[in-house]
Amino acid sequence: MPNRPPSLRSLIAGATPTVAPLVLNAMMARLAEKAGFGALYLGGGATGYLTAVTEANLSLTDMAQAGLGITSACPLPLILDGACGWGDPMHQHRTMGMAEAAGFAAIEIEDQILPKRAHHHVGLEHIVSSALMEAKIAEAVRARRNPDFVLIARTNALRTDGLDEALRRGEAYARAGADMLFVLAHRPEDLRAVAERLPRPLMYMTPAGGLADAALSAAELKSLGYDLLVDPSTPLLAMHRALRRSYKAIAGGTPDPELGDEAEAEQKLVHDTIGLDELLEIEARTVER
């Protein structure tokens, strides 16, 4: 029986930062696993783009179904971008039940209004009261069945109300029972202020382009208490670029700029990613004899 990977809680307690890249389906998850990542992130923003709408249009069922497709094919801990928890405090019981049943290891819940608005994608935030968010966190904690399941509380208040309010909310969310805090910040001075005031573990979200474009290195972030580093967009942008160029090449009758003359070799790599040889072996010793 294959070894079970470490839990998310044990990963974030380790000496090195846990980097969780965006995955949107089982193939992406297996590619990330092969690349050596220990945890994965199913992002709402990217999933909204993938469906040609926005995160504001996604339901709990949409995300749970996407997560089930990933967790059934890859054993790595998967973090759910849970948007605003899909409801008020009462609704968190179904949200948590669905998230755990789909095999997620953690959920990130933020303090924005419901329904979410597309303006979130261009930096315009509409946040709810701290009291409402605290109640949602407390109910999510009560609904949790698996003690290893990690509840991440997120605030975007730095954009709307400044650093002091973001820090005050972070402290309140920790008191309400959140296991990890995520204050959306990118400037080094803000990241350091958050780390000085709020308890670890903390979550950091990279800008587009990933850690290479972050204001601080992964080691620096870890030293400050940012134990979980999430890249929510780089794989989607890379995929969009590759597909855009591929379709243009196909339409023009020219070689794909990524594949060139290596299509057959890439097909073999696809078979390797999905584990085709293992599936063929099962058939060979059962129904194909």
Helices and strands as residue ranges (DSSP letters): H 8-12, E 18-21, H 26-34, E 40-42, H 44-50, G 55-57, H 60-71, E 78-81, G 89-91, H 92-101, E 106-110, G 118-122, H 130-143, E 150-155, H 157-161, H 163-176, E 180-183, H 188-197, E 202-205, G 210-213, H 218-224, E 226-231, H 234-252, H 263-274, H 276-284
